[in-house]
């Protein structure tokens, strides 16, 4: 069992066309958030979480409120 460690978000970045695939399918966008621990343990120096976004294949149960949150996030980014 691993003891609890605290990770801090170091950065996030995007891949237009996902870097990874699911069942061989590449998606519109993939976001990675990179997390660094206070200290390296057992050779681990970072944790990365990936989120996949797609405008065609998505959960049809997503609410209008959730769509507004996602849209607000992407509208706030400076893509240039």
C-alpha positions as a LaTeX table, in Angstrom:
\begin{tabular}{lrrr}
\hline
Residue & $x$ (\AA) & $y$ (\AA) & $z$ (\AA) \\
\hline
Unk1 & 0.00 & 0.00 & 0.00 \\
Unk2 & 1.31 & 3.44 & $-0.90$ \\
Unk3 & 1.35 & 6.16 & 1.70 \\
Unk4 & $-0.54$ & 9.33 & 0.92 \\
Unk5 & 1.44 & 11.93 & $-1.06$ \\
Unk6 & 0.49 & 15.41 & $-2.08$ \\
Unk7 & 0.83 & 16.39 & $-5.73$ \\
Unk8 & 0.67 & 19.93 & $-7.05$ \\
Unk9 & $-0.44$ & 20.84 & $-10.56$ \\
Unk10 & 2.64 & 21.96 & $-12.50$ \\
Unk11 & 1.04 & 22.66 & $-15.88$ \\
Unk12 & $-1.51$ & 21.56 & $-18.42$ \\
Unk13 & $-1.27$ & 21.31 & $-22.17$ \\
Unk14 & $-3.35$ & 20.19 & $-25.14$ \\
Unk15 & $-2.98$ & 17.92 & $-28.13$ \\
Unk16 & $-5.21$ & 18.85 & $-31.08$ \\
Unk17 & $-6.15$ & 15.38 & $-32.23$ \\
Unk18 & $-5.70$ & 13.28 & $-29.16$ \\
Unk19 & $-2.24$ & 11.88 & $-28.45$ \\
Unk20 & $-3.83$ & 8.62 & $-27.29$ \\
Unk21 & $-6.58$ & 6.47 & $-28.74$ \\
Unk22 & $-9.43$ & 4.50 & $-27.22$ \\
Unk23 & $-10.27$ & 1.30 & $-29.10$ \\
Unk24 & $-8.17$ & 2.65 & $-31.98$ \\
Unk25 & $-10.15$ & 5.92 & $-32.21$ \\
Unk26 & $-8.39$ & 9.31 & $-32.09$ \\
Unk27 & $-10.47$ & 12.21 & $-30.70$ \\
Unk28 & $-10.65$ & 15.97 & $-31.34$ \\
Unk29 & $-8.66$ & 17.13 & $-28.32$ \\
Unk30 & $-6.74$ & 15.71 & $-25.38$ \\
Unk31 & $-5.76$ & 17.73 & $-22.31$ \\
Unk32 & $-3.01$ & 16.61 & $-19.94$ \\
Unk33 & $-2.60$ & 18.04 & $-16.46$ \\
Unk34 & 0.85 & 17.31 & $-15.03$ \\
Unk35 & 1.17 & 16.89 & $-11.26$ \\
Unk36 & 4.44 & 16.84 & $-9.29$ \\
Unk37 & 4.86 & 15.40 & $-5.79$ \\
Unk38 & 6.66 & 17.18 & $-2.98$ \\
Unk39 & 9.31 & 14.47 & $-3.21$ \\
Unk40 & 10.13 & 11.60 & $-5.56$ \\
Unk41 & 9.31 & 8.15 & $-4.19$ \\
Unk42 & 9.98 & 4.71 & $-5.67$ \\
Unk43 & 11.16 & 6.30 & $-8.93$ \\
Unk44 & 7.90 & 8.18 & $-9.54$ \\
Unk45 & 8.46 & 11.86 & $-10.29$ \\
Unk46 & 5.13 & 12.96 & $-11.80$ \\
Unk47 & 1.54 & 11.99 & $-12.36$ \\
Unk48 & $-0.41$ & 12.93 & $-15.47$ \\
Unk49 & $-4.16$ & 12.92 & $-15.97$ \\
Unk50 & $-5.53$ & 12.98 & $-19.50$ \\
Unk51 & $-8.99$ & 14.15 & $-20.52$ \\
Unk52 & $-10.41$ & 13.47 & $-23.97$ \\
Unk53 & $-12.83$ & 15.86 & $-25.69$ \\
Unk54 & $-14.79$ & 15.18 & $-28.85$ \\
Unk55 & $-17.56$ & 17.06 & $-30.62$ \\
Unk56 & $-19.09$ & 13.97 & $-32.23$ \\
Unk57 & $-18.74$ & 11.12 & $-29.72$ \\
Unk58 & $-19.84$ & 12.28 & $-26.28$ \\
Unk59 & $-22.14$ & 11.32 & $-23.43$ \\
Unk60 & $-25.67$ & 12.31 & $-24.53$ \\
Unk61 & $-26.65$ & 12.64 & $-20.85$ \\
Unk62 & $-24.47$ & 15.73 & $-20.35$ \\
Unk63 & $-26.54$ & 18.61 & $-18.99$ \\
Unk64 & $-26.82$ & 22.13 & $-20.35$ \\
Unk65 & $-25.14$ & 23.38 & $-17.15$ \\
Unk66 & $-22.18$ & 21.05 & $-17.78$ \\
Unk67 & $-21.95$ & 22.24 & $-21.38$ \\
Unk68 & $-21.84$ & 25.87 & $-20.15$ \\
Unk69 & $-18.97$ & 25.02 & $-17.76$ \\
Unk70 & $-16.99$ & 23.32 & $-20.53$ \\
Unk71 & $-17.67$ & 26.17 & $-22.98$ \\
Unk72 & $-16.66$ & 28.79 & $-20.39$ \\
Unk73 & $-13.38$ & 26.95 & $-19.74$ \\
Unk74 & $-12.46$ & 26.73 & $-23.44$ \\
Unk75 & $-13.58$ & 30.29 & $-24.14$ \\
Unk76 & $-11.21$ & 31.48 & $-21.39$ \\
Unk77 & $-8.13$ & 29.97 & $-23.06$ \\
Unk78 & $-5.87$ & 32.02 & $-25.30$ \\
Unk79 & $-5.25$ & 29.70 & $-28.25$ \\
Unk80 & $-2.93$ & 32.00 & $-30.21$ \\
\hline
\end{tabular}
